[in-house]
């Protein structure tokens, strides 16, 4: 009995949040399958023969492997180190956003300059900046806890930072990333205890700025008009949305089966990236879409539960990081789904953990690793171990 007790006490590493792990694995796996299904036609057309039908599958699989490996490394980093050095990833991300805008360094695709060429792949700094902002703003909020009631001391410094990021992101242009980052910042400040009246005023100001950004750019106004009535110009501004809605209609309750989508055959643009959910709806039907929504909802719930567990142990930085990651993944997934369903205007945001895109997948995997690290540290403290 004494021997068995000593063996039990030597179990230092507790279990991870199994619900979070399996939800993430299911989304990553389903994403791999659906990216392959959605990209076969465009891969064959763009790469010459049937032998290249798996072009996007191979690349997406490679991104997943890289993301999981880097995520494994990120998991080894204690949260106290993330907090201590939170400024440096943020500065690195800012420098990368500046490099993107330099001609000859930044890589331009379809009129947008959002990528840095790394010879084999392209790096999209804005995807990693979302994670860097979560970590930086969480630490900023902790340091400013005593001044969260003051507009000048709590929000003005962050407003200046957001203006710099906004200028850089809107120069690419990447309004979608800027909206996500703004939501992340506002959510963490709110969760950190910012004055409620101040928070409501900032929300109002942010909405006015968003409307102004839409108004001053003709192509953004065209997207809004196409969203309001996609059938008014089905071959122009309403083209993407109209075909996404057709895909949802064809899918019905059970879908037409994996591989059976018609809309992915050069009708629906960006079928393997921004409009992957429309292909899921067509091939897996209402049941498939609901399953994806449930999995994302569960990840967000677990992120907030993990954050609450950290907060009850007075680990406020890990708590804000966990909940910030939940806000990021949840809001981006919500916007992407809303765009696919015609509930929100068309915006170039991928479906987290699922859509094709190396930078997005790697950044998402790192974020999940950090979230699991917070959970791991919570469980160690719960069992009386040190971290």
HUDA-V151427 format. One record per residue. RES is the residue in one small letter. PHI is phi in degrees with one decimal (999 if undefined). Layout:
res=RES phi=PHI
res=RES phi=PHI
//
This chain:
res=x phi=999
res=x phi=-63.7
res=x phi=-63.4
res=x phi=-64.4
res=x phi=-65.5
res=x phi=-67.3
res=x phi=-64.7
res=x phi=-63.7
res=x phi=-70.8
res=x phi=-83.9
res=x phi=-78.1
res=x phi=-80.1
res=x phi=-87.6
res=x phi=-77.7
res=x phi=-71.1
res=x phi=-86.3
res=x phi=-68.6
res=x phi=-64.0
res=x phi=-63.4
res=x phi=-66.5
res=x phi=-61.3
res=x phi=-72.7
res=x phi=-62.5
res=x phi=-65.6
res=x phi=-62.3
res=x phi=-63.0
res=x phi=-67.0
res=x phi=-63.3
res=x phi=-69.2
res=x phi=-63.6
res=x phi=-61.2
res=x phi=-61.5
res=x phi=-64.1
res=x phi=-73.3
res=x phi=-62.4
res=x phi=-63.3
res=x phi=-62.4
res=x phi=-75.8
res=x phi=-108.7
res=x phi=-57.6
res=x phi=-64.9
res=x phi=-68.2
res=x phi=-68.0
res=x phi=-65.4
res=x phi=-69.8
res=x phi=-86.7
res=x phi=-126.8
res=x phi=92.1
res=x phi=-157.7
res=x phi=-62.6
res=x phi=-64.9
res=x phi=-105.7
res=x phi=-60.8
res=x phi=-94.3
res=x phi=-55.7
res=x phi=-73.6
res=x phi=-61.9
res=x phi=-63.5
res=x phi=-66.6
res=x phi=-64.3
res=x phi=-62.2
res=x phi=-65.0
res=x phi=-62.1
res=x phi=-62.0
res=x phi=-62.0
res=x phi=-62.0
res=x phi=-61.2
res=x phi=-68.1
res=x phi=-67.0
res=x phi=-66.3
res=x phi=-61.8
res=x phi=-62.3
res=x phi=-66.5
res=x phi=-62.1
res=x phi=-63.0
res=x phi=-76.8
res=x phi=-85.6
res=x phi=-63.0
res=x phi=-64.1
res=x phi=-65.9
res=x phi=-76.5
res=x phi=-58.4
res=x phi=-70.1
res=x phi=-62.9
res=x phi=-110.7
res=x phi=-60.8
res=x phi=-68.8
res=x phi=-68.8
res=x phi=-59.3
res=x phi=-64.2
res=x phi=-64.6
res=x phi=-60.6
res=x phi=-62.0
res=x phi=-64.9
res=x phi=-62.0
res=x phi=-64.6
res=x phi=-65.5
res=x phi=-70.9
res=x phi=-61.6
res=x phi=-57.2
res=x phi=-84.3
res=x phi=-83.8
res=x phi=-56.8
res=x phi=93.4
res=x phi=-108.4
res=x phi=-72.3
res=x phi=-100.9
res=x phi=-101.1
res=x phi=-136.9
res=x phi=51.9
res=x phi=83.9
res=x phi=-111.7
res=x phi=-108.2
res=x phi=-122.3
res=x phi=-124.0
res=x phi=-112.7
res=x phi=-77.6
res=x phi=-113.2
res=x phi=69.5
res=x phi=-79.0
res=x phi=-135.0
res=x phi=-106.9
res=x phi=-100.0
res=x phi=-107.2
res=x phi=-58.4
res=x phi=-61.6
res=x phi=-67.1
res=x phi=-75.4
res=x phi=-63.2
res=x phi=-61.3
res=x phi=-68.9
res=x phi=-61.0
res=x phi=-66.6
res=x phi=-55.5
res=x phi=-68.2
res=x phi=-66.2
res=x phi=-69.6
res=x phi=-61.5
res=x phi=-67.7
res=x phi=-58.7
res=x phi=-64.2
res=x phi=-64.3
res=x phi=-68.0
res=x phi=-102.4
res=x phi=-53.5
res=x phi=-70.4
res=x phi=-115.0
res=x phi=-69.4
res=x phi=-83.8
res=x phi=-100.0
res=x phi=-65.2
res=x phi=-70.5
res=x phi=-92.0
res=x phi=-101.8
res=x phi=-100.3
res=x phi=-57.6
res=x phi=-58.6
res=x phi=-70.1
res=x phi=-61.0
res=x phi=-62.5
res=x phi=-61.3
res=x phi=-66.3
res=x phi=-64.6
res=x phi=-63.1
res=x phi=-62.6
res=x phi=-60.8
res=x phi=-60.2
res=x phi=-66.5
res=x phi=-70.4
res=x phi=-75.2
res=x phi=-75.8
res=x phi=-68.3
res=x phi=-91.4
res=x phi=-145.1
res=x phi=-63.2
res=x phi=-59.4
res=x phi=-63.5
res=x phi=-65.5
res=x phi=-63.2
res=x phi=-62.4
res=x phi=-63.8
res=x phi=-62.3
res=x phi=-62.8
res=x phi=-59.5
res=x phi=-60.3
res=x phi=-64.5
res=x phi=-65.6
res=x phi=-67.4
res=x phi=-61.6
res=x phi=-64.7
res=x phi=-65.6
res=x phi=-76.5
res=x phi=107.9
res=x phi=-63.4
res=x phi=-52.3
res=x phi=-64.2
res=x phi=-62.0
res=x phi=-62.6
res=x phi=-63.7
res=x phi=-63.1
res=x phi=-62.6
res=x phi=-66.8
res=x phi=-60.2
res=x phi=-61.2
res=x phi=-62.8
res=x phi=-64.1
res=x phi=-65.0
res=x phi=-63.0
res=x phi=-63.5
res=x phi=-63.1
res=x phi=-62.5
res=x phi=-65.2
res=x phi=-63.4
res=x phi=-70.5
res=x phi=-66.0
res=x phi=-80.0
res=x phi=-111.2
res=x phi=-56.6
res=x phi=-68.3
res=x phi=-70.8
res=x phi=-64.0
res=x phi=-63.7
res=x phi=-64.8
res=x phi=-63.2
res=x phi=-65.4
res=x phi=-65.7
res=x phi=-69.7
res=x phi=-62.9
res=x phi=-146.6
res=x phi=-63.5
res=x phi=-81.0
res=x phi=-71.5
res=x phi=-141.9
res=x phi=-67.0
res=x phi=-104.5
res=x phi=-125.5
res=x phi=-64.7
res=x phi=-97.4
res=x phi=-61.7
res=x phi=-61.3
res=x phi=-66.8
res=x phi=-62.5
res=x phi=-73.9
res=x phi=-64.6
res=x phi=-67.3
res=x phi=-63.2
res=x phi=-61.4
res=x phi=-62.7
res=x phi=-65.4
res=x phi=-67.4
res=x phi=-68.3
res=x phi=59.5
res=x phi=-80.2
res=x phi=-111.0
res=x phi=81.5
res=x phi=-94.7
res=x phi=99.1
res=x phi=-61.8
res=x phi=93.8
res=x phi=-93.4
res=x phi=-65.6
res=x phi=-94.2
res=x phi=-62.8
res=x phi=-74.5
res=x phi=-84.9
res=x phi=71.4
res=x phi=-89.4
res=x phi=-95.3
res=x phi=-66.1
res=x phi=55.0
res=x phi=-63.9
res=x phi=-93.6
res=x phi=-120.7
res=x phi=-66.5
res=x phi=-112.5
res=x phi=-64.0
res=x phi=-63.3
res=x phi=-64.9
res=x phi=-67.5
res=x phi=-59.5
res=x phi=-62.8
res=x phi=-71.5
res=x phi=-90.5
res=x phi=-111.5
res=x phi=72.6
res=x phi=-57.3
res=x phi=-62.0
res=x phi=-64.6
res=x phi=-64.2
res=x phi=-62.2
res=x phi=-61.2
res=x phi=-63.7
res=x phi=-62.6
res=x phi=-63.0
res=x phi=-64.1
res=x phi=-65.5
res=x phi=-60.2
res=x phi=-66.3
res=x phi=-63.2
res=x phi=-64.3
res=x phi=-60.9
res=x phi=-64.0
res=x phi=-62.2
res=x phi=-72.4
res=x phi=-65.9
res=x phi=-61.7
res=x phi=-62.6
res=x phi=-64.6
res=x phi=-62.7
res=x phi=-67.0
res=x phi=-65.3
res=x phi=-65.8
res=x phi=-98.9
res=x phi=60.5
res=x phi=-105.0
res=x phi=-74.7
res=x phi=-64.7
res=x phi=-58.4
res=x phi=-63.2
res=x phi=-68.8
res=x phi=-64.5
res=x phi=-60.2
res=x phi=-72.4
res=x phi=-63.7
res=x phi=-64.9
res=x phi=-61.4
res=x phi=-62.5
res=x phi=-57.1
res=x phi=-64.8
res=x phi=-67.8
res=x phi=-68.7
res=x phi=-65.4
res=x phi=-62.8
res=x phi=-62.9
res=x phi=-65.6
res=x phi=-60.7
res=x phi=-64.4
res=x phi=-61.7
res=x phi=-64.6
res=x phi=-63.3
res=x phi=-90.9
res=x phi=81.2
res=x phi=-86.5
res=x phi=-126.9
res=x phi=-63.3
res=x phi=-59.7
res=x phi=-145.0
res=x phi=-79.5
res=x phi=-121.0
res=x phi=-79.1
res=x phi=-84.4
res=x phi=-53.4
res=x phi=70.8
res=x phi=-124.9
res=x phi=-65.4
res=x phi=-67.8
res=x phi=155.2
res=x phi=-61.2
res=x phi=-62.4
res=x phi=-63.3
res=x phi=-63.6
res=x phi=-64.1
res=x phi=-63.1
res=x phi=-64.4
res=x phi=-64.6
res=x phi=-63.8
res=x phi=-60.6
res=x phi=-63.8
res=x phi=-64.4
res=x phi=-64.4
res=x phi=-61.5
res=x phi=-66.3
res=x phi=-64.4
res=x phi=-59.4
res=x phi=-63.4
res=x phi=-61.1
res=x phi=-66.7
res=x phi=-58.1
res=x phi=-69.8
res=x phi=-64.5
res=x phi=-63.9
res=x phi=-62.8
res=x phi=-94.6
res=x phi=90.1
res=x phi=-88.5
res=x phi=-92.4
res=x phi=-124.9
//
